[in-house]
């Protein structure tokens, strides 16, 4: 049935009653009174409020991409809040060198399986370098109200033979002079559970069905295996009011930097900017600290190696060889 909106102002006078009521009605016409000016004004106000609410929601959920490679990523997101609690601001942005982050991440280890006594690296070497570079960039761009979500894939040695592809995902931020990492996904296989239905090979994991679990402040992650992280030497578990989070790592990156700076210096390397013939002149010289003089045979062999390595010229070789032979 078609609907017509008819106002009393649009009808002939003879169709209108004393109070503006219609004196003529047709069964196929629906008569609706015209909206008032208040109703016409209310509609755009409601639309404006709805638009502002949607804009505010989009702004609060804004994600800034730092790096992405298929299913691997490093992004900036707003802080997640614990239930009924106010999240303190992070100490960001902060500059941490990728090499220092790589040193810290490379020391993280985990005991996988109940009663396991052998720790394995949390991040494989290549994944450590890749993630450290992207985390360094993210920490330098993040604000005090942003966290860093990451997911990285790496090969892991299988129990029997070969290796399998696994992923580690989590949430990272810098707070209280420490790098905080909540690991929400620990060495999870990237092979789809339904791979047996594919006769040849298997496709990549559909992240729409199996999204990465990046961890949250409000809820502790329970891993499939009874795994536990190795602590000590600058790595601890987050503790609040006597309650320890088994999935939350607190990493003192500065401890690794100080440890590297206090390492003993490398042994001195002999100078390489010698004059031509200096290597040949050292052949046959007495060793330091009053050691015994090499035999003539040893001196000739050493001289021969210098010549074969093209470290001395043929003329220098012949001259020094004759000097050694004259001592017979």
DODOPA-385172 format. One record per atom (N, C-alpha, C): residue in one letter; x, y, z. Coordinates in steps of 0.1 Angstrom, whole numbers, plus 5000, padded with zeros to 4 digits. Layout:
REM residues N
AXYZ...
REM end
This chain:
REM residues 328
X500849885000X500050005000X500950125000X500650214991X501450344990X500950435002X501950515007X501650605018X501850745013X500850835016X500950975012X500951055025X501751155026X501751245037X501051375033X499951405039X499051515035X498951605047X499251725046X499051825057X497751905054X497151965064X495952035062X496252165054X497452215054X497752335047X497652315032X497852185028X497852155013X496552115008X495452115016X494152075012X493252195009X492352175001X491352284998X490652325011X490152445013X489552485025X488252405028X487552365018X486352285020X486552145026X487852095025X488151965031X488551975045X488752095051X489252105064X488152145073X488152085085X487152105095X487452235104X486752255114X486952365123X488352365129X488752245134X489952235141X491152185133X490952195120X491952145111X491952005108X490951925113X490851785110X490351765096X490751655090X490251635076X488851585076X488051645067X486651605066X486451495055X487551465048X487451365037X488651275038X488351145040X489351035041X489150935031X490250885026X490250785016X490850655022X490450535019X490950415025X492350385021X492850425009X494150395005X495150505008X494750605016X495650715019X495850715034X497150715039X497550735053X497850875056X497050935065X497151075068X498051095080X499151175078X500151195089X500251345091X500251385103X500451525106X501851565104X502151695100X503451745097X504251755109X505651715109X506451735121X506551875125X506751895138X506952035143X508352075141X508652205143X509952255141X510952195151X510452155163X511352095172X511751955167X510851885161X511251755155X512251765144X512051865135X512951885124X514351925129X514451995140X515752035146X516451925154X515651835159X516251725167X516951625159X516551595147X517151495138X518551525135X518951645130X520351675127X521251675140X520651715151X521451715164X521751575168X520851475166X521151335169X522151285160X522051315147X523051275137X524451325140X524551445145X525851505148X526451435160X525651415170X526151345182X526651205179X525851135170X526250995167X527551005159X527751105150X529051115143X530151145152X529951225162X531051255171X531451135179X530451055183X530750935191X531550835183X531150825170X531850725162X533350775159X533450905158X534850965156X535750945168X535150965180X535850945192X536250795194X535350705190X535650565191X536850525182X536750575169X537750545160X539150605164X539150725170X540350785175X540950695186X540150645196X540650575207X541150435202X540650385191X541050255186X542150265175X542750385174X543650405163X544850315165X545250255154X546450165153X547450225144X548650235148X549750285139X550650175136X550750145123X551650035119X553050075118X553950005124X555350025124X556049935113X555649805113X556149705104X555149595103X555049545090X554249425088X554849345076X554749215078X555249115068X554348995069X553348995061X552348895061X551648885074X551948775082X551248765095X552148815107X553248875104X554148935114X553949085114X554049145126X553749285127X554349345139X554449475139X554749555151X553849685149X552949705159X552049815157X551849885171X551450015170X551150095182X549650095184X549250075197X547750075200X547650145213X546350195216X546150255229X546450155241X546750205252X546950115264X545650045267X545849915272X544749845276X544649855292X543449875297X543349895311X542849775318X543349755330X542849645339X541549685344X540749585347X539349605352X539349685365X538649795365X538549875377X539849945381X540749965372X542050015376X542450125365X543350215370X543850315361X545250285357X545550275344X546850235339X547750355340X548850345347X549850455347X550450485333X550850605330X551450625317X552750555315X553050515303X554350455300X555450565299X556650525301X557850615300X558350615285X557450665277X557650675263X557350805257X557950845246X558950775238X560350755245X561050655241X562450635246X563250575235X564550615236X565550565226X566350445232X566150335226X567050215230X567650165217X568850145217X569550095205X569149955201X568949925188X568549785184X569549685190X570849715190X571849615195X571649585209X571249685217X571049665232X569749575233X568749605226X567449535226X567749385222X568549375211X568849235207X569549155217X570449215224X571249155235X570249105246X569349195250X568349155260X567349045256X566849065244X565848965239X566548835236X567848835232X568548705230X568748625242X568648685254X568948605266X567648545272X566448585267X565248535272X565048385269X564748305279X564648165277X563348115284X562848005280X561647945285X561847795287X561247735298X561247595300X559847545295X559847465284X558647425278X558247285283X557047265288X556647135292X556847115307X555947035313X555947025327X557146945332X557947005342X559146945347X560346955338X560247035327X561347055318X562547115325X563747065323X564947115329X565847185319X565447185306X566347245296X565547365290X566147475291X565547605286X565947615271X564947675264X565147705250X564947855248X565547915238X565448055236X564048095233X563548205238X562248255235X562148305220X563248365215X563348415202X564548355195X564348295183X565448245175X566348365171X567648335167X568648445165X568148545154X567748495143X567248585132X566048665136X565148605143X563948675148X564248775158X565248745166X565748845177X566148975170X567048965160X567549085153X566449155146X565549085140X564449155133X563449225142X563149155153X562149215163X562849335170X564149315174X564849425181X564849555173X565049545160X565049665151X563749735151X562649655150X561249715149X560849765163X561149695173X560749745187X561449875190X562749885186X563450005188X562750125181X562350105169X561650215162X560250245168X559550135173X558250155179X558450235193X559350195201X559550265214X559950415212X560650445201X560950585198X559750665193X558750605188X557550675183X556350665193X556350575202X555150555210X555050665220X553750705223X553450805234X553350735247X553050815257X552850755271X551650675272X550650695263X549350625264X549250515253X550350465248X550350365238X551150245242X550750125238X551450005239X551949955225X552749855225X553249795213X552849655212X552149615202X551749485199X552649425189X553149305190X554049245181X553649095179X554049045167X553948905164X555148865155X555848765158X557048725150X557048575148X557448525137X557548385134X559048345133X559248215136X560648165136X560548015135X561647955130X561747805130X562147755144X561547635148X561947575161X562147425158X563247375165X563647235163X562447145168X562147055160X561046955163X561646855173X560646785179X561046685189X561846565183X561446525171X562046415164X563146455155X562846525144X563846575135X563246695127X564146765121X563746885113X563346995122X562547095117X562047205124X560647235120X559947315128X558647365125X558547515127X557547575121X557447715122X556447745133X556947835142X556147875154X556048025154X555248085162X555048225164X555048265179X555548385181X555548445195X554848585193X553848605201X553148735200X552948795214X552948925215X552848985229X552649135228X552649195240X552449335242X553649385249X554249495245X555449555250X555249705253X555949745264X555949895267X557049915277X557450035278X558550075287X557950155299X558150095311X557550155323X558450125335X558550225344X559450205356X560850165352X561350225342X562750205338X563050065333X561949995330X562149855325X561249825313X561749735304X560949695293X560049585298X558749615296X557649515300X557149445288X557149305289X556649225278X555649125284X554349135279X553349035282X553248935270X553648815272X553648715261X552348645261X551548675250X550248615249X550248485241X551248465233X551348355224X552748305224X552948175229X554248125231X554548005222X555348025212X555747915203X554547835198X553647905193X552347845187X552647805173X552247685169X552547645155X551747725145X552347755134X551747835123X551047745113X551047615115X550347515106X548947515110X547947525101X546547525104X546147385110X545247385120X544847255126X544247165115X543647225105X542947145095X543847105083X545147105085X546047085074X545946945068X545446845076X545346705071X544346695060X543446785059X542446775048X542946825035X544246875034X544746915022X545746805017X545546755005X546346645000X547746684997X548046804993X549346854989X549646974997X550646965007X551047075014X549847135023X549947255027X548947315035X549047475033X547947535034X547947685033X548447755045X548547885045X548947955057X547747965066X548047985079X547047995089X546148115086X544848105086X543948215083X543748295096X544348405097X544348485109X543048545112X542048545103X540748585106X540048475115X540448355114X539948245123X540848225135X542148245133X543048225144X543948345146X543348455151X544148575153X545248555164X546348635162X547348635172X546848685186X547348615196X546948655210X548148735216X547948855217X549048945221X549148975236X548248915244X548348935259X547649065263X547249065276X546549175282X546949195296X546849325301X547149355315X546149295324X544849285319X543749245328X543649095330X544349015322X544148875323X545448805320X545748705329X547048635327X546748525316X547748505308X547748405297X548048265303X547248165299X547548035303X547947955291X549247915290X549747845279X549247705278X549247645266X548847515264X549747415272X551047435271X551947355278X552347425292X552747345301X553147405314X554547465313X554547585307X555847645304X556047755315X557347785317X557747885326X558947955321X559148085323X560248165318X561348155328X562548155323X563748165331X563948305336X564348325348X564548455354X565948465360X566248595363X567548625368X568348695358X569448755362X570348835353X569648945346X568849015353X568149125346X566749095341X566248975343X564948935338X564148885350X562948945353X562048905364X560648895359X559848835367X558348825365X557648945372X556648995366X555849105372X555249055384X555349135395X554749105408X554049235413X552749205417X552049315423X551249265435X551549325446X550949295459X551049145462X552149085459X552448945462X551948855451X551248905441X550748815430X551648825418X552248715414X553148705403X552448665390X552748735379X552248705366X553248625359X552848495355X553848405349X554048445334X553148525328X553248565314X553848705312X554248765323X554648915322X556148925326X556948955316X558448965318X558749115321X559649135330X560149275333X561649265331X562149335321X563549325316X564249455318X565349445325X566249555327X567249565316X566949635305X567849645294X569149705298X569049805307X570349875311X571349775317X570849675324X571749575330X572649505319X571949475308X572749415297X573749515290X573349635290X574249735284X575449755293X575249765306X576349775316X577249655316X576649535314X577349415314X578349415301X577849465290X578649465278X579749565280X579449685286X580449785288X581549745297X581249655307X582249615317X583049495312X582749445300X583449325295X584949355293X585849265295X587249295293X587549335279X588449425276X588749465263X589349355255X589249355242X589749255233X591249265233X591949155231X593349155230X593949245219X595049295222X595649385212X596049315199X595749375188X596049325175X597349385170X598249295165X599549355160X599249455149X600049555148X599849655138X600049605124X599149655115X599249605101X599849705092X600049825096X600649925088X602249925088X602749805085X604149785085X604749825072X606049865072X606749895060X607049775052X607149785039X607449665031X608749595036X608649465037X609749385042X609849365057X608949435065X608949425079X608649285084X607649225077X607349085081X608448995078X609149005068X610348925065X611448945075X611649075080X612649105089X612349045103X611049025106X610748965119X611048815119X611048745107X611348605107X612848585112X612948505122X614348485127X614648565139X613748665142X614048755154X613648675166X614348705177X614148635190X612748665195X611948575200X610648595206X610748675218X609648735222X609548825234X609748735246X610048805258X610148745271X611248635271X612248655262X613448565263X613248425259X612248405250X611948265245X613048215236X613048085234X614048025225X613948065211X615048075204X615048115190X614548005181X613648025172X613147915163X614247855156X614047725152X615147655145X615147705131X616247675124X616347725110X615247665101X614947545104X613847485096X612547555098X612247595110X610947665113X611047805107X612147865107X612248005101X612147995086X612647895080X612447875065X611047855062X610347765070X608947735067X608047865069X608347935079X607648065081X607848155070X609048165066X609348255054X608648215042X608648085040X607948035028X606448065028X605748055040X604348085041X604148235038X605048315043X604848465040X604948485025X605748415018X605848435004X604648384997X604148265001X602948204995X601748294997X601648365008X600548455011X600748585005X601848604997X602148724990X602248845000X602848815012X603048925021X604448985020X605348915013X606648975010X606948954995X607849034990X608249014976X609248904974X609448864961X610448764958X611848804962X612148934960X613448984964X613748974979X612649004987X612749005001X612848855006X612148764999X612248625002X613648575000X614148604988X615548544985X616548604995X616448734998X617448795007X617448735021X616248725026X616148665040X616448515040X616148445029X616448305029X617948285029X618648365022X620148355022X620748395035X620148485042X620648525056X620448405066X619248335064X619048225073X620048105070X620248085057X621147975053X622548005057X622948135057X624348165061X624648125075X623548105083X623748075098X624047925100X623947845089X624247705090X625747675093
REM end
